């Protein structure tokens, strides 16, 4: 059975183009003339979602490589930009860290219906401290600039929409 957010994200991804900003890590998806697969990471696609009465633009990290890279090396995010990590299946315990991530972030863990189950605030930049979901299985993790969820009154129980 498909979950609401999976279907919504797939529709958004299908209708969106690659992120308009340059990939801070300098990664690109490509093949050379011999059709050998590229050894660089594919550029995440961008999607627009609504949360807390705000429209947000998120990069979608849907491959293992994209989830490992996350926002490492990114120097700046605009107020309503972030990254959503899509796991593709329920994850009992998802943990995030800030290794090589320079921007202070908050992370919201999201269930398969788009509902936020918990938020870990003020993750310390350049730290390997773990920040984990604490409220059962999740399908997604949404990273935004530190304080974004509080500034917009977003709390557990609120839902993402498209």
N, C-alpha and C positions, 0 to 999 in steps of 0.2 A: 504494500500500500504506500503510495507516495504521500509524503508529508507536505503541508501547505507551503512552507518556505522553500523547499526543494523546487517545487513547481514554479513558484514566483521567481526565484533566482534564475532558474533555467530560462524562463521567459524574458527576464531582464537581460541576461547575458546574450541570448539570441538576438535581441533587438539593440544591443549596445555595441559600441566600438571599443577598441583597446583604449586604455587610459590615455588621455590627451597629454598628460605630463610625461616628461622623460623619466624613465625608470632610474631611480637614484643609484641602484647597484650596477647600472650599465648592462643589464641582461636583456637579451632579445631572443625570440624564437625564430630560428631560421634553419635553412638547409643550404648546403653549397651546391655547386653544379653537379656533383656526383651523387646527390641525394642522400648523403650521409646525414644522420640526425645531428643536430647541433648539440654541443656539450654545455651550452648556456641555458639558463632557466627561461621558461616561457614567461612573457610579460602577462601578469594577471589582467583579466578584463575588469572593466568598471561597471558598477550597477548603481542605480538610485533606489533608495528605500526611504520610508518615513518612520520616524520614531520621536516620540515626545512632541508632536506637532511640528517637527522640523524635517525638511528633506535633507538626507545625507547622501554623499557620494562615497562609495566604498570600492576598494580593490577587492576582488574575490580570489582568495587563496584556496584553490580546490585540489591541487596536486600536493603530494608529500613534499616535493622540493619547494613549492611556493609557501607551504605552511612552515617549513623549516626556516626559510628566508624571512618571512614576515615583513616587518618594517625596519629590519636591520639596515643601518646606513642611511636611512632617510633623515634629512636635516630639518625638514619643516612640514607640518600639515596645516591646512587651512582649518578654520573652526568646524566646519561640517564635513570634514573628510576623515576617512578611517579605513580599516581593513576588516573584512569578514572572512573567517576561516571556516570552510565547509568541510565537514568530515565524511559526508556521504552515507553515514550509518550512525546509529546511536553510540555515544562514547560515555562510559560510566565515569571515567576520571580523565578530564582534559586539564593539562597544566600549561601555563604560559610563563615565559621568562623574558628578560630584557637584554640578553647578551647582545652586544654590539648595537643596541637600539638607543639612540641618543635623545629621543623625545619622551618625556614623562607621559604615560598612558594609563587609561582605565580599561578594563575588559569586562564585558557582559557576556555571560554564558546563556545560550538560547536553546530552548527545546525544539522539537520537530514541528510544533505548531506556531513557532515564531515568538513564543512567550519568554521573556527574560526570567531565568530562574535564580541567578545571583550575579552580583557585580563585585569585582575586586578593584578597588580604587587606588590611585596613586602608586602605580608600579614604578619602582626606582630605576632610572636609566642605567644602562651598562651593568646590570646586576644579573646574577644567575639564580636569585631567589625565585621559588615557584609560587605561582598564583593559580589555584585550582578551583574547578566547579565543586560546589558542596551540596548540591540539591538534586542528585539523580542524573540520569542520562541526558546528554545534550547532543545537538547536531551541529551547532555553530558556536563560534566565539567572535564577538564584535569588539575590536579595539578602536578607541577614540582618544583624543587628547585628554590628558588628566583633567578632571573636573567637569568634563562635558556632560556626563549623565546628571550630576548634581545641578549644574547650571540650567539644565532643561527639565528638571523635575522627574527624570526617568528613574524608575525603581523596579525591583523585582515584581513580576505580575504584569508589567506593561508589555506591549507586543509591537514587533516590527510589521510594517505593511508595505505594499508597493503602490 
